[in-house]
Amino acid sequence: MKKVINFVLLAASMTAGLVATTQANQLDDLLKQVKNDRVSEAKIDKKREAEFLSQRADKTALLNKAKKSLADQNARNTRLTKEYAANEITLSQKEVELDNATGTLGEMFGVSRAAAADALGQISTSIVSAEPAFSNRGEALRRIANAKEIPSIADLEELWFALQTEMTESGKISKFSVDVTKLDGTTSTETITRLGTFNLVASEGYLTYNDEVGQVQPLPKQPAGYITDTASDFFETSTGYAGVYIDPSRGGILSLETRKKTVEEFFHEGKEVGYAITVLLIIGCLIALERLIVLGGMSSKIAKQEKNLDKPNENNPLGRLLKVFYDNQSADAETLELKLDEAILRETPQVDRGVGLIKMFAAIAPLMGLLGTVIGMIMTFQTITLFGTGDPKIMAGNISLALVTTALGLICALPLILVHSVVAGKSKSVLQKLDEQSAGLIAAIAEKGSK
């Protein structure tokens, strides 16, 4: 046991010696590393110090250069300030000298510039400028209007000639060829006629001059047909006289005319109610046309049958009535009367067919127009509730619906009432002839029986 303890103690002492030796070696290495690092850091510090000193010298040079530049700029500022003050004094003196030298010519300078500006505005928008011969006459006026010196005699003559030309051309009718830009963007060379300074006309109607782009263009929509027809007739007239409408406002009235709505545009403002009223009118007119054709054929056939009562033809109501009479000649007057009344009753539906329907359409159409009026007013009040009454254009569409449907209802009812009267008169005429013939046949039988 004692030997074991001694062995353990020996092993422990050996282990401790090895650990101490290892730690000593590590401390030596650490010391060497610290010394080496100190040397390296010293070299780096010297290098950084040298770089800093070098940069400091450069910054000092830059600072000196900036100070010199600032001094130069301050000197230049002082010099320019003195020159500016001297120039101001010189300008004031020159202005006084210019005013003294100009005298009353300064007033003429202002008047000529104002007159040139006014003439330029009038000439640039005039349709006379659409003619190629007068297309560049505004250049001289523009030069005078923008001039900063007293106009020369030649400039004043140019102003005079421009005004005189415009006045002279306003009383002339000129025909010339020019490029017309269509609404789809295409261009074609056409011959047009200029009516003074009022209108441009061509074979298709009125044209307009767009001074912003210097182009002759057709109107987006021509005015009423009777106005456009006179323009076309005037353009095509080569001899004699022809009437034509002109616009003394130089385009204002013509522009208003093109904004007027056509009958078709008014019709479409009636919308669904207006379309329904139109359908009633068409159906009613078709029924009336069919009835007039059928009743006209019946009347002609009855007229032929009246000339030959002894030979009844079943292609007409009177012929069928006569056939019933001849088939029942042996019967007494009362029975024959009943037979003939029955035959007339059978013919009545064919004669009166559709007459009541026309009358019903004539009564319904105004009521549908009234319905459209109520709908339009409801929509108008709704628009007022949402947007107020500040802009009447917002309510115009709904008011148009209210008024157009009423007009369409009346327009539908009037012809339907007329054709109903005509058709009803035709049908009554046919039935009256049947009644007359029936009464005559019965009277003949009764007279024969009394003998």
Summary of the structure (lengths in Angstrom):
residues: 451
radius of gyration: 55.4
end to end distance: 186.0
largest distance: 188.2
contacts: 1241
relative contact order: 0.05
helix: 75%
strand: 7%
